[in-house]
Structure formats: structure tokens, C-alpha cells
Amino acid sequence: MKRSTLQRHTKIANNMLYYIYTHIETHIDLDELSRDLEVSKFHMHRIFKETFGINVYQSIKSIRLQKASSLLLTNKYSTISEVAAQCGYSSHSSFIKAFRSRFGKSPKRWRSGGYKTYSDRILRQSGIEMGSTDAFDGLEPVIEKRPELESYYIRHKGYGDAIKSTWQKLQTWTLGNDMSEYRQIALFHDNPTVTPLEECRYIACIVPDTEANLFSDRLPSFKIAGGIYARFDLQGKHEDLLRFIHWVYHVWLPSSEYETTTKPSYAVYRKNNFLAEDGGFDLSFYISVRY
């Protein structure tokens, strides 16, 4: 495959996945999407499967159920039907059937504690000892309204040490463009305590702080959603972030008066553990909230 063709296919596949994530609450019209992307529906499906190794419909179903599995735990004021609707299910019965098939238990059983064995198994398989999360109990968030951010990005499937190579590629791009004022931001589309780490989608982003005539024939761009977020400032090592995310989703949110949305959480690095020699991070973690 020619490089230009590969780049075009990658751009189409990335735009498709971005569309799915940003329309997960609604009916996803693939006919409309193919017209917007100016590619036939047949080729659109083929390109997506070639790029991500999964067909479009399987991806949509997986994303919806992963979002629902997390919202059932964090959004205690929402009914199961409301969570289903928030994740794009118009039928309560079809949601329950799909959820039971994916997680081996009903949404009601999952919400009432059934998630714990599933989550514990994922955390054990991650090879990271979770230990106590008591150190986070004193953390108080700042609630703020965040602007929409234009970013250049690389998608990475899986959450682990291999992310380092993705950040190195972005670092090479910033150096090649003589960029000195920019932010490194990581998007977390999935809750890694209920989604196997190898299935989590991690998006490494560069957000220029000043307007510049940037061009890349390989890096796509998209907008990180603005809105109301809870901000937590913290420092630590790679495994500390997983413990923290577990605490945010399973301790802080359920005990707070807030609910979250389908918008991805993200971290703004002041020090990136994947690039730092000592493996440490200094960051602000943002999670979308509503009251």
C-alpha cells in the first residue's frame, strides 16, 4: 500500500472512531458518516476493520457497554434505563441482554457489587499491586469550566509501558516543528478498572499553546471536549495513576453528589512519566461532572 493511501485510510478510520465516541449517546448514522467522509460505505467498513482489527458494529457495541459498565457505578442518581439511554440504547431489554452477554451478570447485579470480582480480576491481571487508596482520601477537586482544546494526536490501544514509544513519536514531531509552547495531554476513553488494560484506548495529544502554522501528513487533529470538569492535582509513579483512577471512579464519584458523563477523562502533564527518566508524573486529572 502506498504511503499516501495508508495515511488517507488512517485518517478515515480515526475520524470514524472520533465520530463514534462523540455520538455514543445517539443513533450512529453510518450512511451520513460515509457521505461526510466522502467514501463509500463498503470502503469505510473495510478501512475501519483493516485499521482496528474489529468491525464498526462490534466497536460501537463494545464502546457503549464499556461506558455503561462505568456509569452504572458512578452515576448513582441515574436509573438503569437512563444509563442505557446515555450510552445509545433505546431499548431497555436489548441493553440488559447485551450487558449480560458482555459481563456475565445483569446491570442491576453489576451495580449492586457484582462488578467487584470482574474488576479485581482485571487489576490482578495488570500485574500492578493496587494496595491501599487511602492516600487519595484527602484530595479535594477544583470544579472548573474547561475550554475546547484543539489537539494533534496518536491513538494507542492498551495501557502500559508501550505508550512510551507513542509519546516519543509525538516528541519527535514537536522538535521537528520547533515547538516550545505546548501541553501534553492524555485522554482516557475507558475506565481501566472495569476494562482490561489491553483493550483500553489511550490517546496521546499535543495541544499547542499558541497559534502556529502546523502541518502533519501523519498526525490527525481533533477537539478535546470542553465542559464542566473536576480537577485533581497529583504527583506519583505510573502505578499510582491506576490506583488514583480506581479511587476516582469507585470511591470519590459514588460518595460525592456528582455524576459523570460519556466524555473522556484526561490528564494534563506537567511531567510525563512515560518520558521522565525517573518514571514519575506531575499532572492534573480532569473528569467530566454534572450535578
Order of alpha helices (4+ residues) and beta strands (2+ residues): alpha-alpha-alpha-alpha-alpha-alpha-alpha-beta-beta-alpha-beta-beta-beta-beta-alpha-beta-beta-beta
